[in-house]
Amino acid sequence: MIRVLVWNEFRHERTSERVKAVYPEGIHNAIAEFLGKEEDIEVRTACLDEENCGITKEILDETDVIMWWGHMAHGEVPDEVAALVRDAVLDGMGAVFLHSAHHSKPFKALMGTSCNLTWRETGDSEILWVIDPAHPITRGIDRYFRLEHEETYGEPFVIPNPDKVLLIGNYSGGEVFRSGVTYERGNGKIFYFQPGHETFPTFRVPEVQTIIKNAVRFVAPAYRENIGCPHVNTVDSGEPYVR
Ligand code: ZN
């Protein structure tokens, strides 16, 4: 089983009638609902307003893949919590950052750049083009798919060059955006996926769900180990290797 922790800020859904109408149980539960139907995936959720943001080292030790959605309250995530997530990814935990999580503390810590972008909320439609149809994350997706409305995210997206660009979004307002990108950091695999603005039912779109499910399986750890920086003697010394 792949143990997934879906983390959500869960503020908009409680404060905005418009968002509540789309995700009455919160974005985390909308994602957990479709992920939980998969035989090989086990889901838990955690939210910003839980004690310690619902994240401890022990919880992360029992998490294979973390999924992160945040927007208005990135700054309220304590640096220590962001560091726990970053370190778990460096050891091998998988991570999927959704939509406005481009500005979350753990994502920025793993990227090392501002992760800034251009944006607009005018209800543009979006076509997501599959750039890499051979990749496991785009399996089952046609040449492209459409979202009736999304928040517009445009280039320049200030991220390091991705290992792979899997999807490019093209908006009716003209912008293009690197909407699905992968990275490796330490032993961990990372996927950033642009769709998922809180006022649109994006997480109910079948193609979006397929990509998220594929991403969970792709970033799930094959190897998870904290690799230290030990002093070692010569190979002939017979000294055991202690990380
Ligand atoms: Zn948004």
Residues whose N, C-alpha, C, O or C-beta is under 5 A from the ligand:
A	BS01	ZN	S100 E151 H197 E198
